[in-house]
């Protein structure tokens, strides 16, 4: 699993690496810029015009170093703009050092902007590298920076963000106007993904994202606590036992699925197909008897337990023979179905998978929440979750309510 950490933790990891490796901050930036440039070169050819916008902090230092490295790699059409207005904060020392390195090598493609700025024309095929602001921003962009972000967003250029799209907070953006956030096509982020990458309202700003390893100190990384992780395919691989040469379906578990109602048998079909595809040896689907033909025709390998009711699940099937039990897809909200769900919750101690209408029924009967067996898996979509947790103003608020 990949840790998802805060801006403050990321800063502490940088400082620990600088102190304990040891490595000067300016060289850690150089390392990050090289890693960024390597991925950039895999994605964009040397025929592209590259326009780099750098800010005054270490995100700007990253961008200046990236510009120099790309020119070292024979990218001939690189233009670099350092936005350094006299008001507010001044360039960090690391940013100044990378400015000097760039000037010593490629002064003709560099311009420092201190006052009025007429940004260059941006055309289709141009690639903008956004190094204006990275992690740590805590207030919306304003003034000239906001105007530049708006200008870039209205262009047809492809935007590649350094670490985090400028203007985007690394977590909750409810108080952050969308017009002040850069819309990146690609975000190449350093060391760890940001929590904001996993929130649906930020998809338009982050675009495709990829984590770039910059060699932070492994001891500090291991000791950094977090409540959030990104699960990778490698993490899941061990959950699927290898099939032996002479194996048969009886060796890989028997799943029970309660699903479907009149007009919603498609949900039962999809869930049954997914169950078998995920590796269950056998599947019994308990469905209304009116869905017999549809499910038996579409998924003949599934066994059926037919409910007496033609349109909904109204009877509890025996649960003891089964390895795993899932309830919910397309079940509907008939009171008889609710009674079946309540009975299973009251008498089943094994973990359950609860989806869709099972969660909607629990939302209508909140006292059932306490009956859900430990380690059960709940899979609500946002509206299903909000029926239980209340309306949420953002993905971050919904995530915290889910916790």
N, C-alpha and C positions, 0 to 999 in steps of 0.2 A: 504494500500500500504506500501511496505517496502522501506525505504530510501536507496539510493546507495550513499555513501559519499566518500570523498577523504581520503588518508592516513593522511594528515594534520588534517582533521576534526576528524578522529578516535583518533588520538593522543590527541587532545584537549578534547575529551569526556572522555578519560581515566584520564587525568589530573583533569578535573572538578569533576569526580566521586571520585578520590583520595582525593581531597580537601574538597568536600562538603558532602560526605556521613557521615563522612570521613572513609577512609580505606587505610592502607599502601599499597604501590605499590606491595610489595611482596605478600600481601594477595589477591590483585586483580588478580595477576597471579595465585595464588592458586585456586581462584574461577573459573577462566577460565579453568585451568587444570582439575578440577573436572568435569566441564560440558563436556569437550572434552572426558574425560575418560568414562563418563556415556554413551555417544553415541558410543564410540569405543567398549565398552563391549557389546552393543546391536548387533554389527556387527561381532565381532571376538571372538572366544572362547578361553578359557584358554589353550587349547592344542597347540595353535600357538606359535611359536618362534617369539618374538618381538624384533626388533633391532631399537634402538632409536639413531638418530644423532642430536646432539644439537650444535647450534652456540653460539656466544659470547654475543648476545643481549638478549632482552626480549623474542624473539621467542625461543631461546635456553633455557631460564628460564622456559617457558611453557613446553618444551619438557622434561626437567629434572624433573619438578613436575609431569608430566604425567607418567613418568617412575616409580617414587616412588609410586604414587597412584595405578597404575596397580599391582605393587608388593604387596602393601597392600591388594589388592583384590584377591590375590592368583594366579596371573599370575607368574608362576615359571620360565619361560624361557625368561627373559628380560635382554638384554644386552644394555648398554648405553655408548655412545661415545661423549665426549665433545671436539669439535674441537676448540682449543685455541692456535693457533700459536703465537709466540712472536712478530712477525711483525704485523703492523697495529693496529687496535683497540684492547683493552683488554676486558675481560668479564665485563658486567655491574654489578653493585652492587647487583641488583635483581637476576641476573644469579648466582653470587657467593653464595648468600644466599641459593638458591635452590640446588646448588651443595652440600653445606654443609648438608642440610637436607637429601639429597639422600645418602651421605656418612655415615651419622650417622645411617641410617636404613639399607642400602644395599650396603656396600662398595665392596662386591665381584663381583658385576655385572657391576661395573663402571670403565671406563678408560678415563683419560684426555689425549688428543693428543696434544702435543706441537711442535713436529717436524715430522720426517718421519712417514707416516701412511700406514700400510698395512691393508686395510679394511677387515672385516671378510667375509668368504664365505656366499653368499646369495642363498637360495634354493627356489624352488617352495613350497608354503605353509608358508614361512616366511612373516612377516608383518613388513615393515619399517615405522617408524614414522619419518617424515621429519620436524625437527625443526631447520634447519640450518639458513635460512633467511626467514623472513616474509614480512610484509608490510614495505614500506619505501625504499626498494632497488632502487637505481637510476642509476646503471651501471652494465654491464654484469659481471657475475662471471668469475674469472680467476684463474690460478694456481691450488693449491691443491683442493680448493672447486669445481672448474669446473671439475677436474678429478674425484672427488668423485661423483658428480652428474652424470657424464657419466657412472661411474661404476655401480651405482644404476640403471640407465636406462637400462643398458645392462643385468641386472639380471632378474630372473623370479619371484622376490619377489613382493608382493602387497604393493604399496606405499600409505600411508595416510599422507597428508600434514596438518601441523598445520597452520591454518589461510590462507596461500598462498603458493603454491609450490615454493620451493627455486629457485631463478633465475628469476622468473616471476615478471615483473613490474605490478603495480595494475591498469594500464591503457594502455598506448600506448607502444607496444613492437616492433615497426618497426626496431629499431636500436639494437635489442636484439637477438643475434644468438640463434637459436633453440637448438643447441647442448649443450648450457649452462643452460638449463632450465629443472628442474626435471619433469618427467611425472608421475603425481599422478593418482592412480585409484580412490581415494576419497579425497576430500578437505573439512575439517571441519573448517569453517571460523567463526570468532568471531563477534557477534553483528550485522554486516551488510554484505551483499554481496559486492564483489568488481566489479568495472566496467568491468575489464578484463574478468570476468566470462561470460559476455554476448556477447563476440566477437568471431566469428566462428574460427578464427585462433588459439585461445587458448584452444579449446576443448581438444586437445591431452594432454595438460599439466594439466588442472584442473580436468578432469574426472567428476565423479558425485560430486556435492557439496551440502553442507547443512549448514545453518546458525545456530550457537550455541549461545543461549542467555547467557550473562555473567553478567547481572544485572547492566548495565551502568545507570547513574542517569537519570530518566525519564524526568526531567525538561530540562536538557541539550539536550537530544535526541529530544524532541519536538521543541526546539528552533534552532536546527541545520538546516540551509537552504540547499537545494539541487535542482538541475535541473533534477534529474533522480530518477525514482522509479521502483520497481519491482511490477507488478500487480499480485495479488494472486487470487485463486479461490473464496475466501471470498469476495474480492472486486467486483467480477462480479456477485455474487449470487443475489444481489439486483436489477440487471438489468433485471431479468427475473420475471415478475409478476406471482404470484401463480395462477394456474388454479382453478377456482371456480367449484363447483360440477355440476352446470347446465350451464356451459359455452359452447359456440360454436365458430366456427372458425371466425365468423364475429366480435368477440370482441377483436381480437388480431392482428389487422393490416393487410394491404394488400400491399405486396411488388411487385415492378416491376423490372425485371431483363432483361437487354439487353445483349445478349451473343450469341456466336456461329457463325461459318462460315464453309464453306466446308472444311472437314478434321479436324475441331476443335470442333465438337459438344460434344465431351467428356467433355470439359471444362464447357460447358453450363449445361450438366447433373450433374456434380459434384457440381457446384455452386447452382443449383436449389435444389438439395438434401440437401445441407448444410443450405440453407435459411429456408426450412421447418423444418429441424431438430433443428434449433436454436430457433424456437418458433413463427415464423410468422404464423398468422392464415390462410392467403391465399397468393398465389403466382401466378402472371402472368408473363410468360417468353415470351419476344418478340424475336423471332428467325427467321432465313431464312426459307422459307416454305419447303425447302428440308430437314430440320431436324425434321419435324413433327412426322414421325413414330418413330424415335429413342427416342425423349424425351417423347412422349405420352405413349410409351410402357414401358420405364424404370421408369417414375415418373408419374403415371396416376393422382395423386392428384394435379399436377400443371396444371393451365390453360394456354392456348397458345394464343399469339397474333402473327399471322403469317405475316411476311414481304412478299411483292410482289416478292422480288428477291429470287431465289432458293439457292443462295450460300453465301449471306452476308446480313447484316442489312443495308437497304438503305432508310428506312422510319422512321420518328419519331412518335412513338405511343403517344396518349394523356397521359399526366403525372398527371393531376389533381386528378384522383380518388385514388391515391396511397399514402400510409403512408411513404414509403421509396423506394429509387431508387438506383440500382446498375448497373454499366456498365463495360464491359471489358473482362470477361473471354472468350477467343477464338474468339473475334470479328474480328480479322484480321485487315488489313490495307488498305482496299479498299477506294478510295476517297469518295465514297458515304457514307460509314460508318463514315468517318471523318466529313462529313458535318452534319450528325445526331448528333454526339457528340458535335460539335461546337454549333449547335442550342440549344441543351439542356443546355450547359454551359452558353450561353448568356441569356437564358430566365428562368432558374430555380434558385430560391433563397434558396430552402431548401438544407440542407447538402446532399451530394452524397457519395456513395461508389465507388471509382474508382480503377480498378484493371487491370493488364495485358495489353491488347492491348489498352485500354483507355489511360493508362499512356504512352505507346509507341507512340500513336498518338499525345498526348500533347507534348512529347519530340520533335517530328518533327515540332510542331507548338508552340514554347515556349511562344508566346504572349497569348495563351489560359490559361496559368498558372494563370494569374491574374483574370480569369473568374471563377475559382473554388469557389463555395460558402463557406463561413466561416463554420468551424466545420466539413467539409467533411473529410472522411477517405480515405487515400491512402495506398494501400497494395502492393508495388513493391517488387519483389525479387531483389537480388543485381544487376543483369544485367539490369533489367528494370529501377532501380534507376540510375545506372551509365549512361544510355542513356540520362537522363535529367541533372544529377548533375556532369557528368564527371567521368573519371576513378578514383578509389580510391586505394591507396596502402595498406590499412588495414581496418578492421572493424571499428576501432576508427575514422579514417579519414572520412569514409563514414557516420558514426553517426553524426559527427560534420557538415558535408555538409548537411545532412538531417535537422538538426536544423536550 
